[in-house]
């Protein structure tokens, strides 16, 4: 029997950050079994014009039940589970191709914001319960991480699957090489965190489906005004 799939997105290096923990964590989890599902990995280019085709194409190809984006948030000291993606690209920073958007929307006719389609509070509680520094974040920024989170949340709603985004601190080796006074976390803790988030999300979703409730937080409220996504059949996870 073919295992159901979890799709992880990480990012390549960008700017001064010549290594990206999201890529490292993503690659380390490639092919692993977590929560009864097989983990698939895709490392995205840090390029605005390339990410939509990559994200949508991989979701189309692999048909995952959960899509989780990972990104670097240098300066943060905890695992940050993101709650909201904004429909804006507005940051004074070029991507790796040299392109910089100016006050434009990700999706012209899309909602102003989309909420994560995972139980974000339960994910944070699980991490803290395991002794891992974690918090709920209300801002995925205005760069590629927010852009990809918006795409993940949009596609999750369209397909009736689970989707969210997690920001990682800089890893210890990167901070040591940069020589900067910023927080860091070891890669093994990050890997353990993502494993635990996946397990928490899948277990929570299974319980809710058994109770006849769609995936996400209880009484989950969307920030957009589009029609609700139809519920999908129960999954064996």
N, C-alpha and C positions, 0 to 999 in steps of 0.2 A: 504494500500500500504506500502510495506517495505521500510524504509528509506535507502538511500545510507549511506555508512559507512566511517568514518575517523578513522584510526588506529594510536594510540599513543604508542610509546615505551618509557619507562623510565628505570632507572637502580636502583638496590638495592644499599645499602651502600657499601663503599670500603675504604680500608686503614684507616686513622684516621677519616674519615668522616662517623660517625656512623649514620647519617641521610642523605638522598639524596633528594634534592628538586625536582628532576625530577620524583622520585617515588610519592612524595606527590602531585605534580601538576597533574600527570597522573591519580592517583586514584580519585582526587577530580572532574575530568572531566569525569570519567567513566559513561556511560549511558546518558550523557547530549546531548541536541540537539544544535548544533552549525552550523550556515550557512545552515540550512535545512538538515543536516546530523546527524546521531547518532554517538557519539564518543565511541570507544572501547579502552580499555587500556590493555597493557601487560608490566609487570615489568620484565626486563631481568636480568639474573645473570651476575655478572662481571667476566665472564669466557670466554676466547677466544674460547675454544673448544665447547661451548654450544650455542653461539649466532647465528651462521648461521642457524642451524636447527630451532631455535626458531623464528627468523625473517621470514625465508622463509615459515615455517609451518603456522604461523599466517596470513601471507598475502594470502597463499593458502586457508586457512579456511574461512577468513572473506571477501575476495574480496573487499577491500576498494578502493575508488577513490583517496584517499590521505593518504600517510603514513608519519608521522612526528616523528622523533626521538628527545628525550630530554635528556640532560646530564648536569652534574655539571661541571662548570669551576671555581673552587675556585680561587679567586684573580681577576677575572674579575668583573667589576662594572656595566656592562650593559647587556641587552639581546643581544646575539650574534647570528645572522642568518648566518649559514655557507654556503659558496658558493662552496667549493671544498672538495672532499674526496680523499685522496691519497691511492694508492694500496700498502701500507706498514704498517707493525706492527713493530715499532722500538721505544721503550721507556724503560728506566731503572726502570721498576716497574712491580712487579708480579701481577697477577690477584688474585681473591679470592680463587682460587684453588692452588695457589703457582706456577703457570706456568708463564714463561716469555719468549716471542718470541725473537729471535735474528736476526734482519735485514732480515726478510722474508716477502714475499708478502701475501696479503690476498687471492688473486686469481692468481695462477701461470701464466696463459696465458691471464690475463685481462689487460686492459689499465692502464697506469701509474696513471691516475686520472679520476674521474667522477664529472661532475658538477651537482649541485642540480637541480631537476626537479620542482622547484617552482620559482615564481618571487621574488627573494631575495631582490632586491632593493625596490620593492613596499612594501614588508613586513616591511622593516626597516622604510620606509617613513610613513607607517601607524602607527607604534608604536610611532615614534617621534611626529607625528601629534596629538597623544592622550596623549602626555606629558610623555611618558615612555622612559627612557634612552635606546638607542638601537644603534647597529652598524652592518655593514657588516663585517664578519670575513673571512679571506682567509686561516685559518688553524684550522682544527678540532682536531689538535694534533696527537699523534701517539699511543694513548691508545684505549680503547674499544669504545669510542665515534666515533672516526674516522673509526674504523672497522665497526661499525653498520651503520654509514652514507654511507659507500661504498656499503654495502649490500643493503640498502634501495634504493640508486640511481641505482644500477645495476638492481634490481627487478622492479623498476619503468620504466626503459627503456624496459625491456623485455616484460612488460605487458601493456605499453602505459598508465600508471597512473602517478599521481603526487607524488613526494617524496622529502624530505629534512630533515634538522637537525637544532636544536636550542640549543645553550648552555645557561644555566642559571647561575647567580651568586649564591653564598652561601646564604641561607636564614638567617634571623636575629636570630632565635632561635639557629641555628647551630653555628653561629659565637660567640654568647654569651656563649654557653656551651664550645666551644673550647678555648675561651679567647684569640683569636688571633686578630691582627690588620689587618684585610682584609675587603674588601668591602662586603656589604650585601644588600639584597632586601627582601621585605616582600612577603610572599606566595601569598597574594591576588593580588598583582601587576603582579606576574608571571602568575597566572591563567588568568588574564585579557589579558595579552600579548599573550598567546597561543590561546585564543579565537579569538583575533583580527587577528592573523596570519592566522588561519584557515579560517576565514571569507574573508580576503583579497585574499588568494590564490584561494579559490573557486569562488569568484566573478570575479576575473581576468580571471580565466580559462573559466568561462561561457561566458564572453564577447569575448574572443579570439575564442572560438568555434563557437559562433554566427557569427563571422567574417571569419570563415573558416580557423583559424590558430590553430596549435597544442598547447597544454598547455605549460606554461613556459614563459620566457621573450620574448618580441618581438625580432625577428631575433636571437632567442636563439642559441648559439653556443656551441657545445659539445667539451670537451677536448679529447675524445677518437676518434678512427677512425673506429669504428664498424658501420654497416649499421644502418640507421635511423629506429626507431621503428614506425610501421604503426600507423596512427591516429585511434582513437577509435570513435564510434558514440557519438553524443552529449548527455550530461548527464543533467537530470532535477535536478538542484541544486538550 
